[in-house]
């Protein structure tokens, strides 16, 4: 047993043998006794790397291939790419309880809530850390402190909201306002109107963007729209559903179902329901995401 331990210790302290090669004929040698090539009589060099371009063996200390001039490849560290997950909360408005709720997206648990400034809070979203609410009953837009629900200011008209998209023809601006089916697409630099298109059924209050496409919740459908053309790309139909508010968390769509009184998390790639929980109120309408 002692002999084995001694041998192991000896192996630990023996320096690793470096590979040497002949710069003339290319033969490799691992025996440290070899100083010159037995065939060519040329002094051996310690092998550093092999040129990926021409296959020439290059000695340690040289960053360029002496044969073709190719630079030594840079070895990239083997670092696994970790997915960055942004923490967020879901906000939901209810037009029967006249409430606005902040929810935990993993459990659906209510974190906080307060009274809506009106009885029909159709559209909600965050703007400059303020919770923006359009109330259809009063045709008024409110900016609220999300921590207290206090009205910071308001104005008498429908909420206008804007999405920007980079297309093959440059940057475009897509905009509309609540309870309107007309969607306007313009060139932001010149303010030139490029074209308009009309939503099939529901209004623009249930329109959302994932940064590349527009999404629209339309009763029992979720529709994917190309913002550069206004053409419908995909219709995902969910029988017996009645969708309203729609939100995007950077990976999944979230949608409020007024009929089933539930909030669904949906994979936009295939339309499958990933998760769901009960709505905090009997009539969920607006839906939005608040990122930390």
Residue, then its C-alpha position, 0 to 999 in steps of 0.5 A: x500500500x505504501x509503495x502505491x502511495x509513493x508512486x502516486x506522489x511521484x506521478x503528481x510531482x513529475x512535470x507533464x511531458x511536452x510534445x516536441x516536433x521537427x520543423x523540417x519533417x514534422x515528426x513528433x517526439x514526447x521523449x525528453x531525451x530527444x533534442x534533435x530529429x534523428x532523421x533530419x538532424x534539425x533541432x526539435x521545437x516544443x509544439x504550441x499549436x497546429x495551423x487550422x488553415x494549412x496544418x503546419x505545426x507551430x512552436x510555442x511562443x509564435x502567434x502566426x503560422x510561418x507557412x501561411x501567416x494565419x494567426x493563432x486561433x483565439x480560444x473562447x472560454x467555455x462559458x455556458x450561456x445563462x438565460x436572463x430572466x427579468x422579474x415581473x408582475x402582472x396587473x389586471x383591471x376588473x370592470x365589475x368590481x372596479x378594481x386594479x390588482x397587482x399579481x404574482x405571475x407564478x401563483x396568481x396571488x394578489x400582492x396589492x389592489x386599489x379601486x379603479x378611478x372609473x367603472x370601465x378600466x379597459x386598457x392599462x399599461x405602464x408609462x414612465x413608472x406610472x400605471x396608465x388607465x383608460x376608463x371607457x365609462x368616463x372616456x378619460x385617461x388616468x395616470x396613477x401611482x402604482x403603489x397607492x392608486x392615487x391619481x397623479x393627473x388625467x385628461x379627457x380623451x382616449x389613451x393613445x399608445x405607440x409601438x415601434x418596429x425595425x423593418x427591412x424598409x427602416x423604422x416604423x411607428x404603429x399607433x392607435x387608441x382605445x376602442x378604435x379598430x383603425x391602426x395607423x402605420x407611419x414613418x417616425x422621422x418624417x411623420x408620413x402616414x404609410x398605410x392603415x389597416x383595420x382590426x377584424x373585431x375587437x378594438x386596439x385596447x387589446x393590442x400588444x407587441x413582442x418587438x417583432x410582431x403585433x398580437x391582438x386578442x379578438x374574442x376567441x382568437x389570438x391573432x399575430x399581425x405583421x406590422x410592416x404590412x398589416x397582414x394577419x399571419x396566424x390565427x390561434x382559435x380557442x373555442x368557448x373563450x372570450x379574451x380581453x386584455x393581452x400582455x407580453x413578458x418578453x417570452x410568453x403572452x398573457x391573456x385575460x379570459x372574461x368568460x372563464x374568469x382566468x388568466x392564461x400564460x400562452x406560448x406564442x410559438x404553438x399557442x399552447x397554454x403553459x399555465x393559468x390561474x383564477x382572475x382576482x375579479x369576476x370580469x378581467x379586462x385590462x392586462x399589463x406587465x410591470x418589470x422590476 
